[in-house]
């Protein structure tokens, strides 16, 4: 395996600035890695034809003495939920097969402006509906730790690409855990920013009040560096927060120096103890808490009594919003269109949506349309929004007593492909610890916490902070990351089978 692809984004950026590696060399190394292993992993739906040309342009600008961003020349993978002008944007669905957007998503435009080099578009559950990337219309992505297992979802492609050293960093989206849960099962870092902290303009909508774009990486610092690039106010996004944000990279570097854990109050939710975590997940979580406590952190038992209703509320709110958002795929304006000789517009729409949408998308559209229908709105969608308010109050009360909340990032390690595909309820429960974060709009981060004693697969710990306190998560995450990496004798991914190539 090339030494270049083993570098973190921060290390690669430093080598690029020093001139010891060119962006063309870095990009070619990652394209070679994709060619070597992605036939097995299937992290990418489309690989850019222009990546080397873009990289050469960055090298030329650097050689001319131009002042470039810190990540200039670093390759980037992009979840296919984000529209791009030079590559298809399908959101993992047949109904958008081959669709070319007339504009870039804001986060993609900002990444290009900062000099990052798009490698391609990553696989995902169709319209981000799923926890395993098995619901992609283009076939499942496989977990690089074990090719018979799922890489999480809906952003399993981005997480798998980073874990398999096909890209140093990636963009993802998180509606109920779709960045953090894949990070948990692939041994990577995933961040769901404060709602409104990163633009959603150009992110194909699933549930507009829950969706959030964020970074995927192998280290906390790398996520922070990418967050600095893509974050900030965007006038194109009506939900974008108009405020100045601190440097998240500076926060991560502060955390890595090691003195931020002393006196930190870490909340542990007592109600989550009974939801059935896999023993190895619980053991890793407790070990991480013990490591923090040894550095002076205070572990505080807290209550969040309405969290147990989070999954139920989420699976009323999300389908309702998805039903509305996906109505635009009507066979008239863009996307797939199937002809019905002599048929009406309604006939064409019906057969097109039937052929273009997968089973999981149809299931959620039906559920959401029902929840919004006359006579049921108040009983279902309205009631779910009331539960959402109660969960937000749980967070407010908790953060009056603690600085961050810690949970396992997901209940289990990566399950086997096909194991839960016919059990939607069990699949939905994979996001039980991540969903409340989206319902409340607060930021969350998942970092690797070790390998499960049950099966030797990676697990993660999630930290949650108050809204707009994303920098706090980077400080805490980097501090624990430094402790754990020291105890492991190196990065967790050094212990993965992918180092010898995908099996």
Beta strands, then each sheet from edge to edge (+ up, - down):
strand 1: 44-47
strand 2: 75-79
strand 3: 117-122
strand 4: 169-173
strand 5: 189-192
strand 6: 213-217
strand 7: 265-269
strand 8: 298-302
strand 9: 404-408
strand 10: 444-451
strand 11: 458-464
sheet 1: 1+ 3- 2- 4- 6+ 5- 10+ 11- 9+ 7+ 8+
end
